[in-house]
Amino acid sequence: MDRSDVTLERMRSFVRVAERGSLTAVARELNVGQSSVTRHLRELEQALGVALLTRTTRRVALTEEGRRYYAHAVQILRLVEQAADEARSAGGTAAGVVRVSCTAALGVRHMSRLIFAFQDRHPEIAVDLSLTDERIDLVREGVDVAVRLGPLADSAMKLRRLGESRRILVGAPEYLAQHGRPATPDDLARLDGVRMSNVAGSDALALEGPDGAVCAVPFGGRLRVDHGLAAREAYLAGRGVGPAHLWLVDDLLADGRLERILPDHALAPTPLSLLIAPERADIARVRLLVEFLAAEASRIPGVERL
């Protein structure tokens, strides 16, 4: 084996292909031609004298040797980045790119502003912010930190709880004036509901009354949406009533374009968390962003620390 041919560039290309399973996706991610990625893999395999990947027309898979080499390569690349990170930190400045994924509506309404404030404090750190409601695989997509709403299944990712997001029931004043303001949970049955099609159990609402008792009421309607910003617009347009995170509608409540209904009944809050790719958690710029978001998350309306 000629060790001079085992370069970090070739190793990075191999690691990302192993994680994404696609040469095309990695070429797009690295902003190079697919032929460059193919060449990196070929030259690395030639230098090592073993096949690391098997390729078909549809997929790329690791060989047994490839799996072993991948485990070591990930550690080597992490050590290289940490060494560079420490050298930069010795100069007093953290630098580089942090890749963040966030629920779309929360990202548009509030998280983007926190990112702006973070970059004002750390001008050498670039942030690649991706807004999606999909539960992405952080390692596969090359994401360092994901902001997640809702309960989380067991995960190999590191978890940092930010708090809980309070939810309320809302409707437009004009709609409520025409159809009547509900006085009890049962009154919701006569109103149109705006439901989230991507939320399990959205056909019922569990409301906790002032006495602490929880009642489940059916919740239907003619409109279903799969995005929080679409629900916000539907409430504003008088298409019906429904639940909303306080951070989604705080400005509309403040200026009277929406109003809270059944204020003496509470919906269960939703956990708000950070997921951190384990191999990225010790990188200074990632650690700085995680600590910043943990400290500043309570500035988001309706987010309460645990």
TABEL-V35111 format. One record per residue. N is the residue number from 1. PHI is phi in whole degrees, 0 to 359 (none if undefined). PSI is psi in degrees with one decimal (none if undefined). Layout:
n: (N & N)
phi: (PHI & PHI)
psi: (PSI & PSI)
//
This chain:
n: (1 & 2 & 3 & 4 & 5 & 6 & 7 & 8 & 9 & 10 & 11 & 12 & 13 & 14 & 15 & 16 & 17 & 18 & 19 & 20 & 21 & 22 & 23 & 24 & 25 & 26 & 27 & 28 & 29 & 30 & 31 & 32 & 33 & 34 & 35 & 36 & 37 & 38 & 39 & 40 & 41 & 42 & 43 & 44 & 45 & 46 & 47 & 48 & 49 & 50 & 51 & 52 & 53 & 54 & 55 & 56 & 57 & 58 & 59 & 60 & 61 & 62 & 63 & 64 & 65 & 66 & 67 & 68 & 69 & 70 & 71 & 72 & 73 & 74 & 75 & 76 & 77 & 78 & 79 & 80 & 81 & 82 & 83 & 84 & 85 & 86 & 87 & 88 & 89 & 90 & 91 & 92 & 93 & 94 & 95 & 96 & 97 & 98 & 99 & 100 & 101 & 102 & 103 & 104 & 105 & 106 & 107 & 108 & 109 & 110 & 111 & 112 & 113 & 114 & 115 & 116 & 117 & 118 & 119 & 120 & 121 & 122 & 123 & 124 & 125 & 126 & 127 & 128 & 129 & 130 & 131 & 132 & 133 & 134 & 135 & 136 & 137 & 138 & 139 & 140 & 141 & 142 & 143 & 144 & 145 & 146 & 147 & 148 & 149 & 150 & 151 & 152 & 153 & 154 & 155 & 156 & 157 & 158 & 159 & 160 & 161 & 162 & 163 & 164 & 165 & 166 & 167 & 168 & 169 & 170 & 171 & 172 & 173 & 174 & 175 & 176 & 177 & 178 & 179 & 180 & 181 & 182 & 183 & 184 & 185 & 186 & 187 & 188 & 189 & 190 & 191 & 192 & 193 & 194 & 195 & 196 & 197 & 198 & 199 & 200 & 201 & 202 & 203 & 204 & 205 & 206 & 207 & 208 & 209 & 210 & 211 & 212 & 213 & 214 & 215 & 216 & 217 & 218 & 219 & 220 & 221 & 222 & 223 & 224 & 225 & 226 & 227 & 228 & 229 & 230 & 231 & 232 & 233 & 234 & 235 & 236 & 237 & 238 & 239 & 240 & 241 & 242 & 243 & 244 & 245 & 246 & 247 & 248 & 249 & 250 & 251 & 252 & 253 & 254 & 255 & 256 & 257 & 258 & 259 & 260 & 261 & 262 & 263 & 264 & 265 & 266 & 267 & 268 & 269 & 270 & 271 & 272 & 273 & 274 & 275 & 276 & 277 & 278 & 279 & 280 & 281 & 282 & 283 & 284 & 285 & 286 & 287 & 288 & 289 & 290 & 291 & 292 & 293 & 294 & 295 & 296 & 297 & 298 & 299 & 300 & 301 & 302 & 303 & 304 & 305 & 306)
phi: (none & 268 & 298 & 294 & 272 & 269 & 269 & 296 & 299 & 293 & 295 & 297 & 300 & 298 & 299 & 290 & 295 & 298 & 280 & 266 & 72 & 209 & 292 & 298 & 296 & 291 & 300 & 295 & 295 & 273 & 60 & 228 & 287 & 299 & 297 & 293 & 295 & 301 & 295 & 301 & 293 & 297 & 292 & 292 & 296 & 294 & 293 & 276 & 78 & 220 & 276 & 264 & 225 & 251 & 237 & 236 & 292 & 249 & 210 & 238 & 228 & 281 & 281 & 299 & 295 & 295 & 296 & 294 & 293 & 302 & 302 & 287 & 297 & 300 & 295 & 297 & 295 & 294 & 296 & 297 & 291 & 295 & 297 & 295 & 297 & 295 & 296 & 294 & 296 & 298 & 276 & 90 & 228 & 274 & 213 & 117 & 251 & 245 & 259 & 237 & 246 & 215 & 310 & 300 & 297 & 295 & 296 & 293 & 284 & 219 & 296 & 301 & 294 & 295 & 297 & 300 & 296 & 297 & 291 & 297 & 281 & 231 & 295 & 272 & 261 & 267 & 237 & 255 & 261 & 249 & 256 & 203 & 267 & 282 & 276 & 282 & 274 & 299 & 294 & 299 & 270 & 70 & 263 & 275 & 222 & 237 & 266 & 237 & 257 & 108 & 294 & 244 & 286 & 306 & 216 & 279 & 282 & 282 & 243 & 229 & 285 & 264 & 150 & 234 & 262 & 283 & 243 & 223 & 263 & 224 & 198 & 281 & 306 & 295 & 297 & 292 & 295 & 281 & 253 & 98 & 273 & 293 & 260 & 225 & 303 & 297 & 292 & 296 & 297 & 268 & 251 & 289 & 252 & 255 & 253 & 266 & 286 & 258 & 244 & 296 & 78 & 285 & 273 & 210 & 241 & 259 & 245 & 264 & 278 & 298 & 272 & 89 & 283 & 253 & 239 & 257 & 240 & 299 & 221 & 230 & 164 & 271 & 237 & 235 & 228 & 241 & 214 & 300 & 293 & 291 & 297 & 304 & 293 & 295 & 298 & 296 & 277 & 76 & 275 & 152 & 242 & 168 & 279 & 208 & 296 & 302 & 294 & 283 & 231 & 302 & 290 & 289 & 291 & 296 & 261 & 83 & 282 & 230 & 225 & 280 & 242 & 46 & 294 & 270 & 243 & 241 & 267 & 298 & 291 & 248 & 298 & 239 & 221 & 250 & 252 & 237 & 298 & 305 & 285 & 253 & 296 & 268 & 289 & 304 & 293 & 291 & 299 & 298 & 293 & 300 & 294 & 295 & 294 & 297 & 283 & 260 & 300 & 291 & 286 & 286 & 306 & 85 & 269 & 245 & 295 & 284)
psi: (131.4 & 104.1 & -26.2 & -18.1 & -9.3 & 81.5 & 159.7 & -35.6 & -45.8 & -37.8 & -41.8 & -42.6 & -44.7 & -46.4 & -44.0 & -35.9 & -40.4 & -37.4 & -36.0 & -24.2 & 18.8 & 123.5 & -38.0 & -44.8 & -39.9 & -40.2 & -41.6 & -41.4 & -41.2 & -4.0 & 44.4 & 169.5 & 152.6 & -30.8 & -32.0 & -42.0 & -44.4 & -42.5 & -41.4 & -43.4 & -43.6 & -44.7 & -35.3 & -43.4 & -38.6 & -39.6 & -36.9 & -23.6 & 18.4 & 156.9 & 125.6 & -25.4 & 149.2 & 138.5 & 135.0 & -179.2 & -19.3 & -26.8 & 164.0 & 132.2 & 152.5 & 139.8 & 174.2 & -42.1 & -36.2 & -39.0 & -43.2 & -42.7 & -37.3 & -47.0 & -41.9 & -39.2 & -40.0 & -44.0 & -40.9 & -46.2 & -35.6 & -42.2 & -39.1 & -44.0 & -38.1 & -38.9 & -44.0 & -37.2 & -45.8 & -36.9 & -42.3 & -41.4 & -31.6 & -27.9 & 0.3 & 4.0 & 125.4 & 141.1 & 167.0 & -171.1 & 135.5 & 127.1 & 122.6 & 136.4 & 138.8 & 146.6 & 134.1 & -51.9 & -43.2 & -37.8 & -44.4 & -45.1 & -38.3 & -41.7 & -35.1 & -37.9 & -37.1 & -37.4 & -41.6 & -44.6 & -38.2 & -43.8 & -30.4 & -35.2 & -30.9 & 77.7 & -16.2 & -3.8 & 123.3 & 145.2 & 128.4 & 101.0 & 118.8 & 126.3 & 118.0 & 146.8 & 0.2 & 144.3 & 88.5 & 160.0 & 112.9 & -44.8 & -45.7 & -40.6 & -1.2 & 31.9 & 138.0 & -44.6 & 136.6 & 133.4 & 119.7 & 135.9 & 134.0 & 168.7 & 148.4 & 137.0 & 168.4 & 136.5 & 151.7 & -5.5 & 156.0 & 142.6 & 135.3 & 114.1 & 130.9 & -28.5 & -158.2 & 140.5 & 119.4 & 139.2 & 147.7 & 167.3 & 135.3 & 162.0 & 161.8 & 139.5 & -40.5 & -42.2 & -44.9 & -34.3 & -35.2 & -37.6 & -8.8 & 140.0 & 128.6 & 136.7 & -24.1 & 161.9 & -33.9 & -25.0 & -16.9 & -23.9 & -26.3 & 1.4 & 151.8 & 138.1 & 147.8 & 114.3 & 152.0 & 117.3 & -18.1 & 15.5 & 119.3 & 137.5 & 19.7 & -1.9 & 8.9 & 150.5 & 131.7 & 112.2 & 130.8 & 121.6 & 176.3 & -22.6 & 2.2 & -8.0 & 141.5 & 129.2 & 142.1 & 124.4 & 138.3 & 146.3 & 112.2 & -176.4 & 170.8 & -8.5 & 127.7 & 138.1 & 161.7 & 21.6 & 135.7 & -37.9 & -31.2 & -38.7 & -41.9 & -46.9 & -36.1 & -43.6 & -43.8 & -34.1 & 0.9 & 31.2 & -6.0 & -169.4 & 168.7 & -180.0 & 148.9 & 143.4 & 140.7 & -36.6 & -20.4 & -29.3 & 11.5 & -39.7 & -36.0 & -33.0 & -40.4 & -36.8 & 8.7 & 6.6 & -20.5 & 157.8 & 153.8 & 140.4 & 154.4 & 55.9 & -16.3 & 5.7 & 141.9 & 141.4 & 149.4 & 134.5 & 163.9 & 130.3 & 141.1 & 124.2 & 162.3 & 133.9 & 133.4 & 129.8 & 123.1 & -39.9 & -6.7 & -8.8 & -28.5 & -1.7 & 131.8 & -45.8 & -34.2 & -45.0 & -40.9 & -42.6 & -42.2 & -45.6 & -37.0 & -47.5 & -37.7 & -37.0 & -31.4 & -7.9 & -30.3 & -9.7 & -16.9 & 127.0 & 128.9 & -4.0 & 118.7 & 134.2 & 147.3 & none)
//
